């Protein structure tokens, strides 16, 4: 096989694998390595462009190599360091007498269960009060197995026990499903009482 043929095989494979790695959002390390694989794919596409005389393919992918290197620096450098720092603080808090910690960014994607331990969905966001720094409410997403439609509900902080591995609501599944549904772009400014969410 010649150089163009080898690059022509690696380029699309690397691009597809990298797209899956970055789209999956599995943490800073996986996303960062996704950018490394993207950069490899861009180099191979640039080789194909150079050898075949396709200047547009060459210059576009040389530019993408630079963009992907920014992604590598951001996700394997800064973001990974932030993620590692948060994980170390959580681990240290579990071993000490200090209150157990949870990173604010770590709430999104955390599984959510009801008071009986039934897994209902995942947290998609936590809304924090600026003046106090307290969590006001957590938005929980559930999937309807029949329609594959995602439903969003706001759960007041007073009804949730926070943990790094799973959030536990002080509600049964039936009580949770009676909470008002949120529109995707219209969330409340605050939830003043538990009754306000029903």
N, C-alpha and C positions, 0 to 999 in steps of 0.2 A: 504494500500500500504506500502511496506517496503522501506527502505532507498535507495536501489539500483534502485527500480522502479521509485521513485520520482526523483532521480538524473538523471535517464535515460530519463525522460520526459523533465526536465528543461535544461539539457546540450545541446541537439541539437537546441532547441528553442532559448536559449540565444545566442548560437554561430551564428545562422542565423540572429537574430535581430542585434547583435553587428556588424556583417559583413556589413549589410546594413547601419548602422549608421556611421561607419568609412569610407566606400566607398563613401558615399554621399558627404563627405567633406562640411558639412553645417556650418562650423565654429568650433572654439576650444571647446566650451561647448558640442556640440553634439558629436564631435569626442571623447572628454574626457569621456563622459558618455558611449560611445560605448566601450571604453576600460574597464570601470567598468563592463559592461554587459559581455564582453569577459572574464574577470576575474571570474565572477560568473559561466559562462559556463565551464571554465577550472577547477574550484573547483568541480563542479558536475561531469565532466568527470573523475577527479582524484578519486572521491568517487566510481564511477562505476568501475574504474580500481582496486581500493583497495578491494572492496567487492567481485568482480568476480575473483580476483587473476591475473589480467592482469597487470603485472609489467610495461610493456612498456607504456601502456595507463596512468598508475599512474604517472610515472616519467616524461613522456613528458608533461603532463598537470600541474604538479607541477612547472616545468620549465616555462611553458606558463603563470602561475599565476604571476611569478616574472617579466616576460617580459611585461605582461599587466599592472602591477603596475608601471613600468617605463612609459608606455603610459599614465596612469592616471596622474602621476606626471608632465609629459611633457605637456599634453594637457589641464588639468584642473588647472595646476599650472602656469608654465611659459607662454605657448602660450595664455592662457586665459587672463593673466595679460597684455601681449603685445597687444592683440586684444582690451581689455578694454581701455588701454592707448591710442591707436590709435583712438578709437571711441570717447573718451572724448576730444581729441585734435580737432577732426573734429567738434564736437558739440560746443566747446568753440569758434572755429574760426567763426562759423556761427553767434554767438551772439556778436562777437566783430567787431572792425573796421579793424582787421588784415585780410590778404587775406585768403579766404576759403581754408582749407587743404583737402587733400585726401591721404590716406596711399598708398605707392607704392605697397604693397602686396594686397591692396584692389582693385586695377585696374583689376586684373585677375578675371573673372567671372562677371564683371559689364556689364549690358545690354548696347547695342549700338544702337542708332537710327539715322536716317538721318535728314537732315535739316527741313523736314516737320513733324517729329515726328514718322515716320514709324519705328517700331522695326525691326532691321535687323539681330542681332545676339548678340554675347558677346565678350568682350575683353578677350584674353587668355594670353597676356603678354605685358609689356611696356619695351622698350629698352631705357636705360638711359645712357647719355654720361658721362663717368668717369670724364673728366676734368671740365665740367661745372655743372654736376648734373641735367641737363635738360633732359626731355623726348625727345628722337629723333623721335620715332614712336611707334604706338600701333598696335599690331597684332589683327585683328578682325576675328572671326570665324563665318561663316554662314552655315546653313544646306540647302541643296537642297531638297525641300519637295518630289520630285519625286524619287530621288535615295537614300535619307538619307545619302548622302556623305557630309562631312564637307569640306568647302573651307576656305583657309586662305588668307588674304590680309593685307598688311602693309599700315597704314594710317599715314601720317606725322602729328606730333604734331600740326603744324600750322593749320591743318584742323579739329581739335577736340577741343571741349569745354569740360573740365573735370568737373565732379561732382561725389559725392560719390554714388549717386543713379543711374545715367545713364550718359553715355558719348554721346554727340551729335556731329555728324559730320557736317561740313559745305559743305556737298555734298548731292545731291539727291540720291535716291536709284539707278537710272540708272548710274549716275557718279561713285558711289561706285562700282557697278558691273563691270565697265570698268577698274578698277584697276587691275594691274597684279596679278595673283595668285601666292602664295608662295608655294614652295615645302616644305614638312613637316620638312626636316632637312637642308634646305638651305635658310636662311634668309639673307637679305642684311646687310652689315656693317653699312651703312648709307643711308639716302635718302636726297640727296643734293637739290633737287628741286621738286616742285609739279609735273612738267611734267615727271619726272623720274619714277613716279609710274604708269603712263598710258601706 
